[in-house]
Amino acid sequence: MSTTRKRTSPGASAVFDLDQFLATRTETVNRALNRFLPGGRVKPATMHQAMRYSLFAGGKRMRPALCLAAAAACGGDEAEALPLACAVECIHTYSLVHDDLPAMDNDDYRRGKLTNHKVFGEGIAVLAGDALLTQAFEIAAQARGWPRYPHKELILELARASGSLQLIAGQVADLEAEGKKIPTAQLRYIHERKTSALLCASVRLGGMSANCTPAQLEALTRFGYNVGLAFQVIDDILDLTQTSEKLGKTAGKDTKAQKATYPAIVGLEKSRRIAAQLTGRAYDALKIFRGQAPALEALAAHLLKRDR
């Protein structure tokens, strides 16, 4: 699937190379994460190896990419946003390590590799997730802070997105909904918190690193919210339509676990329409940037049309 996107701003003829953007930002983020994390031989070595195993297991680095793209859209320096981008990725990875545990989703594969608990055992996997979550705040604290967004605001942003009212709330609601017929509003609640909250925080933190205006932050919030919801709807669809080999994780596990998903509740075609509508709203939110957010535009299109 080609990921070279044309800019969608009126009159723009330039082509944005999303493949190149993702490749360079992934390399930058990986180098930074390698610096931020203790080495694999640092005691306790097993713990640091387990943290690194999942963090460097080949993730797409979509949340850091959104963070860096938002910084650029607001006229900031991507290097200033890098600690925040890395912090978000640590939180995302921790959530995956815990989601895969037998007590949660009980998955054996993630990103085409054995899950953390399959390699290191359940106890170490729990602790590796805990350590990654804690590491995220240590990394975020190394961002310098900005006039509109001092350190307090940055840490609050991360804590709220990953806490009991957002990311964890979504996981709790997801577990409690297994095997039940829930209304669409409850499913949206799950997706808003389990997926959209951290994606939204990613772009908000990127904007904050550029000392963005309140209007820009509001636009990024609307963009992140809608892209995040669309991302999870597409995830629901892919779990149903793709193979384990393509996804790099166990396909069909949502159906097997009787998870609440959009295809299960509203059907496959309506789910696709909902994802497209949400992506359209995300595009609309970027109008304030007057064509100066090509990476965010391209990422939104990529997330809608991805096949894994």
Residue pairs with C-beta under 8 A, 6 or more apart in sequence:
1 305
1 306
1 307
3 18
3 19
3 22
3 298
3 302
4 15
4 16
4 17
4 18
4 19
5 15
5 16
5 18
5 294
5 297
5 298
5 301
5 302
6 12
6 14
6 15
6 16
7 13
7 14
7 15
7 16
7 291
7 294
7 297
8 283
8 291
8 297
9 290
9 291
9 292
9 294
9 297
10 291
11 291
12 291
12 294
14 294
16 294
16 295
16 297
16 298
18 295
18 298
18 299
18 302
21 65
21 69
21 295
21 298
22 60
22 61
22 65
25 61
25 64
25 65
25 68
25 78
26 60
26 61
26 64
26 65
28 68
28 78
28 82
29 61
29 64
29 65
29 68
29 82
29 85
29 86
29 89
30 56
30 61
32 82
32 83
32 85
32 86
33 55
33 56
33 86
33 89
33 90
34 56
36 83
36 86
36 135
36 138
36 139
36 142
37 48
37 51
37 52
37 55
37 135
38 48
39 48
40 48
40 49
40 52
41 48
42 48
46 120
46 124
47 124
47 127
47 128
47 131
49 120
50 116
50 119
50 120
50 124
50 125
50 127
50 128
51 128
51 131
51 132
51 135
53 116
53 119
53 120
53 128
54 93
54 96
54 97
54 110
54 116
54 128
54 132
55 89
55 90
55 93
55 132
57 110
57 111
57 113
58 111
58 112
58 113
58 248
59 89
59 92
59 93
59 111
61 89
62 199
62 231
62 299
62 303
63 85
63 88
63 89
63 92
63 198
63 199
63 202
64 85
64 86
64 88
64 89
64 202
65 85
65 295
65 299
66 199
66 202
66 203
66 206
66 224
66 227
66 296
66 299
67 81
67 84
67 85
67 88
67 202
67 203
67 205
67 206
67 209
68 78
68 81
68 82
68 85
68 206
68 295
69 203
69 206
69 293
69 295
69 296
69 299
70 81
70 202
70 203
70 204
70 205
70 206
70 207
70 210
70 220
70 293
70 296
71 77
71 78
71 80
71 81
71 206
71 207
71 209
71 210
72 78
72 206
72 210
72 293
72 295
73 206
73 207
73 216
73 220
73 286
73 289
73 292
73 293
73 295
73 296
74 206
74 207
74 210
74 211
74 212
74 216
74 220
74 289
75 210
75 292
76 206
76 207
76 209
76 210
76 211
76 212
77 209
77 210
80 143
80 144
80 209
80 210
81 143
81 205
81 206
81 209
81 210
83 139
83 140
83 142
83 143
84 140
84 143
84 154
84 205
84 206
84 208
84 209
85 202
85 205
85 206
86 139
87 136
87 137
87 139
87 140
87 158
87 205
88 136
88 158
88 198
88 201
88 202
88 205
90 132
90 133
90 135
90 136
90 139
91 132
91 133
91 136
91 158
91 161
91 162
91 167
91 198
92 198
93 132
94 128
94 129
94 130
94 132
94 133
94 136
95 129
95 162
95 167
95 171
95 198
96 110
97 115
97 116
97 117
97 125
97 128
97 129
97 132
98 104
98 125
98 126
98 129
99 105
99 107
99 171
100 106
100 107
100 110
100 115
100 116
100 117
100 125
101 117
101 122
101 125
101 126
102 117
102 122
104 171
104 175
105 253
105 257
106 257
107 115
107 249
107 250
107 253
108 114
108 115
108 118
108 250
109 115
109 244
109 248
109 249
109 250
110 116
110 248
110 249
111 248
111 249
112 248
112 249
113 248
115 125
116 124
116 125
116 128
116 129
117 124
117 125
120 128
133 162
136 158
136 162
137 155
137 158
137 159
140 154
140 155
140 158
141 151
141 155
143 151
143 154
143 209
145 151
145 154
146 208
146 209
146 210
146 211
147 211
148 208
148 211
148 212
148 214
149 208
149 209
149 211
153 208
154 205
154 208
157 201
157 204
157 205
157 208
158 201
158 205
160 166
160 201
161 167
161 197
161 198
161 200
161 201
162 168
162 197
162 198
162 201
165 193
166 193
166 197
166 198
167 193
167 194
167 197
167 198
168 193
169 193
170 189
170 190
170 191
170 192
170 193
170 194
170 195
170 197
171 193
171 194
173 186
173 189
173 190
173 193
173 194
174 190
174 194
174 259
174 260
177 186
177 187
177 190
177 259
177 260
178 257
178 258
178 259
178 260
179 258
180 258
180 260
181 265
182 260
182 265
184 265
184 266
186 260
187 260
187 261
187 262
187 265
188 229
190 260
191 228
191 229
191 232
191 233
192 225
192 228
192 229
194 232
195 228
195 229
195 231
195 232
195 235
196 224
196 225
196 227
196 228
196 229
196 231
196 232
197 228
198 228
199 224
199 227
199 228
199 231
200 221
200 224
200 225
200 228
201 224
202 224
203 220
203 221
203 223
203 224
203 227
203 296
204 217
204 220
204 221
204 224
206 220
207 216
207 217
207 220
208 217
212 220
215 288
216 288
216 289
219 285
219 286
219 287
219 288
219 289
220 285
222 281
222 282
222 284
222 285
223 282
223 285
223 286
223 296
223 300
226 278
226 279
226 281
226 282
226 285
227 278
227 279
227 282
227 299
227 300
227 303
229 278
230 274
230 275
230 276
230 278
230 279
230 282
230 300
230 303
230 304
231 303
233 262
233 271
233 274
233 275
233 278
234 275
234 303
234 304
234 306
236 254
236 261
236 262
236 263
236 264
236 271
237 262
237 263
237 268
237 271
237 272
237 275
238 247
238 251
238 306
238 307
238 308
239 247
239 251
239 252
239 253
239 254
239 255
239 261
240 252
240 254
240 255
240 261
240 263
240 268
241 268
242 251
242 307
242 308
243 251
244 250
244 251
244 252
246 307
246 308
247 308
248 308
253 259
254 261
254 264
255 261
255 264
262 270
262 271
262 274
263 271
266 274
275 304
276 304
279 300
279 301
279 303
279 304
282 300
283 297
283 300
286 293
286 296
286 297
289 296
